[in-house]
Amino acid sequence: MSVEVSNESGVEVDEAEFAALGRYVMDAMHVHPQADLFVRLVDTATMTDLHVRWMDEPGPTDVLSFPMDELRPGREGEPAGPGVLGDVVLCPEVAATQARTAGHSTAEEMLLLTTHGILHLLGYDHVEPDEEKEMFALQRQLLLTFLAGR
């Protein structure tokens, strides 16, 4: 699995940890070993531009997901096909504000948002209450098992 991390945000982060998390989540979701993921960290101005352009909503947001080949999770022994999973774009400045509100570190918030973004790339959503329950439980489980294995 190829996970490329590009930090254009001006905020110092452990890029290797984001790459490791991306590989972990993709592996846990049985994504094909030849699938690609791109994680991009951007500043508030860039995120605001993306949020307005793609979601038609004002201001910056925490995370955006841009699927490419519409890959879906596979199953044990039956990984999804190869391809480009897509891009997860994070805004560390928005994540820092959310982290303070939630009472945990910015790094933890950004790892949570990365997991959330990858699940969106895999077709998960949280529009309906049952979808939200499923997606949020899965992202929590994935993040906790990743952090426990560090």
Kinemage of the C-alpha trace (Angstrom):
@kinemage 1
@onewidth
@group {chain A} dominant
@subgroup {mainchain}
@vectorlist {calphas} color= white
{ca met a 1} P 0.000 0.000 0.000
{ca ser a 2} L 1.233 3.395 -0.854
{ca val a 3} L 0.386 6.263 1.472
{ca glu a 4} L 1.863 9.631 0.602
{ca val a 5} L 1.681 12.476 3.121
{ca ser a 6} L 2.183 16.094 2.091
{ca asn a 7} L 2.330 18.740 4.793
{ca glu a 8} L 1.587 22.156 3.301
{ca ser a 9} L 0.047 23.511 6.517
{ca gly a 10} L 3.065 25.105 8.180
{ca val a 11} L 2.265 23.062 11.309
{ca glu a 12} L 4.816 20.455 12.361
{ca val a 13} L 3.405 16.908 12.354
{ca asp a 14} L 4.767 13.382 12.366
{ca glu a 15} L 4.176 12.532 8.714
{ca ala a 16} L 5.349 8.948 9.239
{ca glu a 17} L 2.584 8.398 11.786
{ca phe a 18} L -0.085 9.530 9.310
{ca ala a 19} L 1.351 7.204 6.680
{ca ala a 20} L 1.383 4.325 9.186
{ca leu a 21} L -2.229 5.042 10.166
{ca gly a 22} L -3.287 5.126 6.512
{ca arg a 23} L -1.666 1.745 5.864
{ca tyr a 24} L -3.185 0.335 9.060
{ca val a 25} L -6.738 1.441 8.228
{ca met a 26} L -6.473 0.308 4.606
{ca asp a 27} L -5.147 -3.083 5.714
{ca ala a 28} L -7.832 -3.473 8.404
{ca met a 29} L -10.509 -2.644 5.816
{ca his a 30} L -9.040 -5.204 3.392
{ca val a 31} L -8.114 -2.672 0.744
{ca his a 32} L -5.924 -4.122 -2.006
{ca pro a 33} L -2.189 -3.990 -1.200
{ca gln a 34} L -1.565 -2.012 -4.400
{ca ala a 35} L -4.055 0.753 -3.544
{ca asp a 36} L -2.832 4.318 -3.114
{ca leu a 37} L -3.835 6.997 -0.614
{ca phe a 38} L -2.765 10.628 -0.412
{ca val a 39} L -3.010 12.608 2.856
{ca arg a 40} L -2.587 16.355 2.491
{ca leu a 41} L -2.370 18.833 5.386
{ca val a 42} L -3.248 22.393 4.447
{ca asp a 43} L -3.608 25.822 6.034
{ca thr a 44} L -6.932 27.466 6.847
{ca ala a 45} L -7.030 29.575 3.671
{ca thr a 46} L -6.535 26.543 1.437
{ca met a 47} L -9.133 24.523 3.346
{ca thr a 48} L -11.603 27.392 3.138
{ca asp a 49} L -11.114 27.522 -0.641
{ca leu a 50} L -11.615 23.758 -0.974
{ca his a 51} L -14.655 23.782 1.311
{ca val a 52} L -16.331 26.563 -0.682
{ca arg a 53} L -15.403 25.096 -4.065
{ca trp a 54} L -16.363 21.463 -3.428
{ca met a 55} L -19.015 21.615 -0.699
{ca asp a 56} L -20.415 25.102 -1.365
{ca glu a 57} L -20.115 25.857 2.350
{ca pro a 58} L -18.364 28.890 3.885
{ca gly a 59} L -15.239 28.823 6.011
{ca pro a 60} L -12.722 26.076 6.667
{ca thr a 61} L -13.608 22.558 7.740
{ca asp a 62} L -11.596 19.890 9.514
{ca val a 63} L -11.364 17.185 6.840
{ca leu a 64} L -12.425 16.624 3.252
{ca ser a 65} L -12.285 13.378 1.309
{ca phe a 66} L -11.902 13.134 -2.447
{ca pro a 67} L -12.452 9.561 -3.674
{ca met a 68} L -10.814 8.526 -6.930
{ca asp a 69} L -11.570 4.944 -7.968
{ca glu a 70} L -14.508 4.463 -5.580
{ca leu a 71} L -12.864 1.487 -3.883
{ca arg a 72} L -14.894 -0.281 -1.213
{ca pro a 73} L -13.756 -2.397 1.730
{ca gly a 74} L -12.950 -5.997 0.982
{ca arg a 75} L -13.307 -9.005 3.251
{ca glu a 76} L -10.837 -11.328 4.916
{ca gly a 77} L -9.121 -13.186 2.066
{ca glu a 78} L -10.955 -11.073 -0.536
{ca pro a 79} L -9.367 -7.613 -0.683
{ca ala a 80} L -10.950 -4.869 -2.751
{ca gly a 81} L -9.381 -4.346 -6.160
{ca pro a 82} L -6.289 -2.203 -6.730
{ca gly a 83} L -6.572 1.459 -7.543
{ca val a 84} L -6.317 4.931 -6.104
{ca leu a 85} L -8.372 5.240 -2.938
{ca gly a 86} L -8.207 9.037 -3.085
{ca asp a 87} L -7.189 12.073 -1.077
{ca val a 88} L -7.822 13.019 2.538
{ca val a 89} L -7.262 16.733 3.176
{ca leu a 90} L -6.826 17.902 6.784
{ca cys a 91} L -6.624 21.349 8.355
{ca pro a 92} L -4.479 21.219 11.519
{ca glu a 93} L -5.677 24.651 12.670
{ca val a 94} L -9.329 23.554 12.679
{ca ala a 95} L -8.312 20.242 14.253
{ca ala a 96} L -6.515 22.121 17.069
{ca thr a 97} L -9.695 24.036 17.935
{ca gln a 98} L -11.750 20.846 17.929
{ca ala a 99} L -9.145 19.044 20.037
{ca arg a 100} L -9.311 21.707 22.736
{ca thr a 101} L -13.107 21.386 22.826
{ca ala a 102} L -12.901 17.583 22.953
{ca gly a 103} L -10.186 17.589 25.613
{ca his a 104} L -7.472 15.708 23.734
{ca ser a 105} L -4.366 16.543 21.735
{ca thr a 106} L -4.303 18.026 18.262
{ca ala a 107} L -2.335 14.986 17.086
{ca glu a 108} L -5.090 12.656 18.320
{ca glu a 109} L -7.754 14.791 16.644
{ca met a 110} L -5.856 14.731 13.366
{ca leu a 111} L -5.444 10.957 13.519
{ca leu a 112} L -9.181 10.645 14.187
{ca leu a 113} L -9.935 12.917 11.236
{ca thr a 114} L -7.596 10.922 8.991
{ca thr a 115} L -9.403 7.706 9.921
{ca his a 116} L -12.740 9.447 9.342
{ca gly a 117} L -11.602 10.675 5.937
{ca ile a 118} L -10.397 7.234 4.850
{ca leu a 119} L -13.744 5.708 5.824
{ca his a 120} L -15.484 8.331 3.671
{ca leu a 121} L -13.227 7.288 0.779
{ca leu a 122} L -14.401 3.713 1.340
{ca gly a 123} L -18.042 4.727 1.031
{ca tyr a 124} L -19.016 5.230 4.672
{ca asp a 125} L -21.168 8.198 5.562
{ca his a 126} L -22.976 9.644 8.575
{ca val a 127} L -26.011 11.376 7.126
{ca glu a 128} L -28.510 8.937 8.650
{ca pro a 129} L -28.383 8.024 12.367
{ca asp a 130} L -27.706 4.321 11.712
{ca glu a 131} L -24.905 5.204 9.262
{ca glu a 132} L -23.405 7.598 11.787
{ca lys a 133} L -23.477 4.967 14.522
{ca glu a 134} L -21.769 2.408 12.279
{ca met a 135} L -19.138 4.797 10.913
{ca phe a 136} L -18.239 6.409 14.229
{ca ala a 137} L -17.980 3.033 15.999
{ca leu a 138} L -15.710 1.746 13.237
{ca gln a 139} L -13.462 4.829 13.245
{ca arg a 140} L -13.170 4.620 17.037
{ca gln a 141} L -12.254 0.921 16.893
{ca leu a 142} L -9.703 1.458 14.114
{ca leu a 143} L -8.066 4.401 15.845
{ca leu a 144} L -7.925 2.740 19.256
{ca thr a 145} L -6.379 -0.449 17.864
{ca phe a 146} L -3.867 1.608 15.862
{ca leu a 147} L -2.877 3.647 18.915
{ca ala a 148} L -2.665 0.514 21.085
{ca gly a 149} L -0.219 -1.028 18.613
{ca arg a 150} L 2.198 1.919 18.542
